[in-house]
């Protein structure tokens, strides 16, 4: 395994924290906004509901941030195992897609479990999908940014042709 950077617990924590921040600060609010607009336009109540929308949106984001924090803690061991398993895979796209699928699957499974717990054995695809998509997108963005900004960036300047070898 010489030459292959080992995936560490610090790498896992860094990636999960970045994924959480992307989820709470970008992808979940964007998803909530799109769902709210589509729902209110479809019902014809867009203008009437503008007044209460800001307050509802803030409450949603705060509650979602707390719930997503629990999801981030649950994701730590799975993210670590996936990161270790992908150590020898060179494709950044594969890493981003794998982490996106993992985050989306964990979000969907968790949401479906909550539905079973509180909605009297209720199978649904809409609510798990509404969590899975922003969670997967956040994980993909975080993993892609992690490759660019994180530990992998140290090993890649020569491979990407970013270093002028004549200057060395």
N, C-alpha and C positions, 0 to 999 in steps of 0.2 A: 504494500500500500504506500510505498514511497512516492512522494509527489502529489498525493491526494490529500487535500485539506480535510481534517477531521471535523465533523459537525459536533459542536459542543452545546452544553446547556445554555451558555451565554448567547450563542447563535439562535437557539430556540426562543429564549426569552425576548431577544431583540426583535425577531420576526413576529412573534405573537403581539408584542406591544405595538409595533408599527401597523399590523393588520387591524388591531383594535382601534387605533387612532383613525385609520382610513375609514373604517366602518362607522364609527360614531360621528366623525367630523365631515364625512363626504358622502359615502355611498348610501347609508341609511337615511340621512336627511333628504337626499335627492330622490330616493325611492318613495319616501313618505310624501314628498311634494307632488311627484308624478301621480301617485295613487289618489291623493286628495283632489287634484285638479281633474283627473279623468272621472272620478266618481261624482264630483259636483257638477261637472259639465254634462255628464250623462243624465243626471237627475234634474238638471235645469236649476240648480240652487247655487250656482257659482257666486253670483253677486251678493245674495243674501247671507252666505256663510263666510264671506271675507272677514267680517268683524271678529268672529271668534276663532278664526283659523290660526292667528299668530300665537295665542295662548295655548291652544290645543297642540300646536306644533312644538312649542317649547316643552310642554309637559311630556309629549311623546319622546322627544330626544333625551330628556333627563331620565325617564323610566327606561328607555331602551339602553342608555349608557350603563345603567346599573345591571340590567339583565345581561347585556353583552359582556360585562366584566366577568360574570360567572361563566359565560361561554368561553371566554379567553382562558380562564383557569382550567376548564375541562379540556380545552384544545392542546394544552401544553404537552402532555405525554404523546398524543397522536402526532403532533407536529415534530416532536423530537424523533420519534421512530421514522417518520417519513423523511425527515432531513438526513438521518443516518442512512436510510435505504437509498437515497438519491446521491450519495457522495461521489460515486463513480460516473454518474450521468453528466455529460458535458453540456447538454442543451439547456440554455436558460429558459426557453419556452416550455420545455418539459417540466422543469422545476415550478414555474409559475402556474401551469395548468394543473399539476398534481396538487399543489397547495390550495388552489381554487376549488378543486373537486372535494378535497378533504373538508375545507371550511364550509362549503355549501352543504355537503352531506351531514356534517355535524349540526349545522343550524336547522336543517329540515327535520332531522331525527328528533332533535330537542323540541322543536315546535310541535311536532306530531305527538310526542310524549305529553307535552303540556295540554294539548287538545284532549287526549285520552283521559288525563287526570281531571280536567275541569269541565269538559263538555260532554260527558256521558257517552263515552265510546264513539267519538265522532271522527270519521275519516274525512280528511280534507286535503286538497292539493294547493289551494290558493294561499293559505297562510304560511305553510312551510316554504312555498316558492317565494313568497314575499320576504322571507328571511334568508333563504338560500342564495338568491341572486346577489343581493348586496354583500353578503358575507363572502361569497366566492370572488366577486369583483375586488373587494377590499384585500383579500388574501393574495390575489394575483398581482395587484398593484404593489402591495407591500413586498412580495417576494421579488418582483422585477426590480423595484427600487433597492431592495436588500442586495441584490446581485451587483447593481451599479455602485451603490454607496458602501456596501458592507465588506465583509472579509474576502469575498470572492474577487472584488475589484483589485485587491493587492496582487493576485496571481495572474491577472489577465492582460496587462498592458502589452506584452509582446505578442500574445495570441491575437489581439484585436488590431495589431498594427498601429497602435497609438504612440509607440515610442520610436523616435528616430535613432536607429542603431548607429548612425555615423557620429552622433553626438556623444556616444558612450565612451 
